[in-house]
Amino acid sequence: MAGRGRQSAARSHPGRRRTDVAAGARPRPTFAFARVAILTTLLLMAVYTAFAVQRIQSEPSGAAAASAALPGRAATQSLRFANLCDDYLL
């Protein structure tokens, strides 16, 4: 009885290994490339996440200062726009 995923003794070719490939033929597809690609992607995502978390933890005050200035800048821009519209309509 053949094991799972193995060729039976009756179907095997003597003197030829399963890994041998005929000239011009493609090798049998394996999942090794897919595993490496998935693990590489996960590693890249983990490194990216670690750098992002470190950046967020080290610079929280910079974002808060920029957010605090936004209402003043919005008021200034709205006054400039209102003056531009008044000049255009006159």
Backbone bond lengths (Angstrom), bond angles and torsions (degrees), N, CA, C in turn:
res aa  C-N    CA-C-N  psi(-1)  N-CA   C-N-CA  omega(-1)  CA-C   N-CA-C  phi
1 M - - - 1.448 - - 1.526 107.97 -
2 A 1.312 116.52 128.76 1.455 121.27 -176.89 1.524 109.71 -79.07
3 G 1.327 115.10 144.90 1.458 119.78 177.01 1.513 110.68 -74.27
4 R 1.280 116.02 170.10 1.451 121.76 -177.85 1.530 109.99 -66.88
5 G 1.324 117.17 125.78 1.446 121.67 177.79 1.518 114.08 79.71
6 R 1.301 119.18 4.17 1.465 122.28 -179.64 1.520 109.70 -108.48
7 Q 1.322 115.27 152.11 1.455 119.13 176.20 1.521 109.05 -80.34
8 S 1.309 115.55 149.65 1.457 118.29 177.40 1.523 108.98 -75.91
9 A 1.310 116.67 160.60 1.457 121.86 -179.01 1.516 110.90 -63.82
10 A 1.315 118.55 -30.36 1.459 121.56 -178.69 1.523 111.49 -71.22
11 R 1.324 118.37 -28.74 1.462 121.80 -176.83 1.520 113.28 -96.20
12 S 1.278 118.72 -11.66 1.460 120.20 -177.48 1.519 110.03 -74.51
13 H 1.316 115.06 151.44 1.449 121.58 179.36 1.515 108.55 -97.61
14 P 1.328 118.18 124.78 1.469 119.75 -178.34 1.528 110.48 -67.53
15 G 1.312 115.41 139.25 1.460 121.36 177.86 1.521 113.81 78.53
16 R 1.290 117.71 3.90 1.459 120.65 -179.39 1.519 109.34 -124.72
17 R 1.306 115.41 128.95 1.465 119.50 178.78 1.521 110.09 -86.14
18 R 1.324 116.21 159.81 1.464 121.07 179.62 1.516 111.63 -67.07
19 T 1.330 117.10 -25.27 1.452 120.40 -177.67 1.513 112.75 -84.59
20 D 1.340 118.90 -10.58 1.454 121.58 177.95 1.524 109.12 -67.95
21 V 1.324 115.21 141.58 1.456 120.72 -179.38 1.523 107.34 -126.10
22 A 1.309 116.70 137.27 1.457 120.69 177.63 1.522 109.57 -68.66
23 A 1.328 116.32 154.23 1.464 121.05 -178.77 1.522 109.56 -61.88
24 G 1.317 116.90 131.97 1.455 122.35 178.98 1.514 114.47 83.14
25 A 1.313 118.35 -5.95 1.467 121.00 179.90 1.524 109.51 -94.82
26 R 1.286 115.23 154.23 1.467 119.83 177.75 1.522 109.85 -80.28
27 P 1.314 117.44 145.02 1.463 118.56 175.19 1.524 109.73 -69.03
28 R 1.303 115.81 158.82 1.458 120.61 -179.94 1.524 109.46 -63.10
29 P 1.319 116.72 135.90 1.464 118.35 -179.55 1.526 110.59 -67.00
30 T 1.298 114.61 140.13 1.458 119.82 177.22 1.521 108.22 -123.71
31 F 1.294 114.91 166.39 1.453 119.80 178.07 1.520 111.57 -92.49
32 A 1.311 117.10 3.80 1.462 119.98 -178.38 1.526 110.83 -63.07
33 F 1.326 117.97 -43.48 1.459 120.33 179.79 1.522 110.89 -63.47
34 A 1.319 116.89 -43.38 1.465 120.27 179.63 1.520 110.90 -63.30
35 R 1.320 117.07 -41.26 1.464 120.28 178.71 1.511 111.09 -63.47
36 V 1.326 116.76 -44.52 1.468 120.43 179.92 1.522 110.23 -63.81
37 A 1.333 117.58 -42.46 1.462 120.78 179.83 1.528 111.23 -63.43
38 I 1.310 117.39 -42.74 1.468 120.78 -180.00 1.516 111.25 -67.11
39 L 1.324 116.92 -44.36 1.470 119.83 179.62 1.521 111.59 -66.51
40 T 1.326 117.74 -36.51 1.463 120.73 176.79 1.520 110.78 -64.62
41 T 1.321 116.42 -42.01 1.461 120.32 178.36 1.525 111.35 -63.98
42 L 1.318 116.88 -43.06 1.472 119.93 178.32 1.519 111.45 -64.08
43 L 1.325 117.32 -39.71 1.463 120.47 177.76 1.522 110.76 -64.35
44 L 1.322 117.34 -42.91 1.460 121.06 178.15 1.526 111.41 -62.11
45 M 1.329 116.94 -42.18 1.459 120.39 177.95 1.525 111.73 -65.02
46 A 1.327 117.53 -38.07 1.460 120.65 178.76 1.526 111.05 -65.77
47 V 1.328 116.75 -41.99 1.468 120.24 178.80 1.523 109.79 -65.36
48 Y 1.323 117.63 -44.65 1.452 121.48 178.69 1.527 111.12 -60.13
49 T 1.315 117.22 -43.52 1.460 121.66 179.55 1.523 111.04 -64.43
50 A 1.331 117.15 -41.06 1.463 120.30 179.43 1.529 110.72 -62.71
51 F 1.339 117.02 -42.90 1.469 119.50 178.33 1.527 111.35 -66.59
52 A 1.329 117.53 -37.73 1.460 120.52 179.61 1.521 111.18 -66.56
53 V 1.321 117.34 -42.48 1.466 120.90 178.46 1.517 110.38 -64.55
54 Q 1.316 117.17 -41.95 1.471 120.72 179.14 1.520 110.17 -63.36
55 R 1.332 117.75 -40.25 1.456 121.16 -179.95 1.524 111.22 -66.94
56 I 1.328 116.67 -40.82 1.471 120.37 179.66 1.523 110.53 -65.49
57 Q 1.318 117.01 -40.65 1.458 120.21 -178.68 1.518 112.26 -71.21
58 S 1.321 118.30 -29.83 1.458 119.63 -176.18 1.528 113.30 -87.55
59 E 1.329 118.73 -19.45 1.457 120.82 -177.21 1.528 113.69 -127.27
60 P 1.319 120.31 49.48 1.461 118.15 179.52 1.525 112.51 -75.97
61 S 1.331 118.64 -28.49 1.461 121.00 -176.23 1.525 112.19 -73.55
62 G 1.327 118.37 -28.77 1.462 121.25 179.49 1.512 111.94 -64.06
63 A 1.297 117.36 -40.86 1.458 121.24 179.37 1.524 110.41 -70.98
64 A 1.318 117.99 -36.07 1.463 121.10 179.97 1.528 110.62 -67.52
65 A 1.314 117.51 -39.33 1.464 120.68 178.84 1.528 110.90 -66.31
66 A 1.309 116.95 -40.12 1.458 119.98 178.77 1.522 110.65 -67.56
67 S 1.313 117.20 -36.29 1.464 120.65 179.31 1.527 111.18 -69.53
68 A 1.305 116.76 -33.59 1.463 120.11 -179.58 1.526 111.43 -67.97
69 A 1.319 118.21 -28.57 1.461 121.59 -178.41 1.523 113.06 -83.11
70 L 1.312 118.67 -12.24 1.461 121.09 -175.64 1.527 114.32 -63.36
71 P 1.330 121.21 -42.92 1.475 118.60 179.80 1.531 112.84 -61.41
72 G 1.307 117.08 -39.30 1.465 119.78 178.25 1.516 111.71 -65.41
73 R 1.303 116.48 -41.34 1.467 119.78 178.77 1.527 110.90 -66.47
74 A 1.325 116.75 -37.17 1.470 119.99 178.77 1.522 110.84 -65.24
75 A 1.320 116.66 -40.95 1.466 120.04 178.76 1.525 110.60 -64.07
76 T 1.303 117.31 -42.26 1.463 121.49 178.82 1.528 110.61 -62.36
77 Q 1.318 117.08 -45.10 1.462 120.57 -179.75 1.527 111.03 -64.49
78 S 1.323 117.42 -38.57 1.470 119.30 -179.52 1.527 110.65 -67.88
79 L 1.326 118.39 -37.10 1.466 120.52 176.73 1.524 111.13 -65.96
80 R 1.327 116.96 -40.96 1.466 120.05 177.74 1.524 110.52 -62.27
81 F 1.324 116.47 -42.14 1.459 120.42 179.90 1.530 110.43 -65.59
82 A 1.333 116.91 -40.96 1.471 120.52 179.39 1.532 110.20 -63.37
83 N 1.327 117.07 -42.22 1.468 120.18 178.69 1.522 110.58 -65.71
84 L 1.318 117.81 -37.87 1.465 121.33 178.53 1.518 110.30 -64.30
85 C 1.334 116.75 -41.21 1.459 120.06 179.14 1.519 110.81 -67.50
86 D 1.332 118.01 -38.59 1.466 120.62 178.41 1.524 110.62 -64.18
87 D 1.335 117.16 -41.12 1.466 120.63 179.82 1.526 110.72 -66.78
88 Y 1.323 116.71 -34.73 1.462 120.63 -178.44 1.526 111.56 -72.18
89 L 1.344 115.70 -38.69 1.460 119.53 -177.65 1.506 112.77 -76.51
90 L 1.311 119.37 -21.07 1.472 121.25 -178.65 1.466 112.51 -83.16
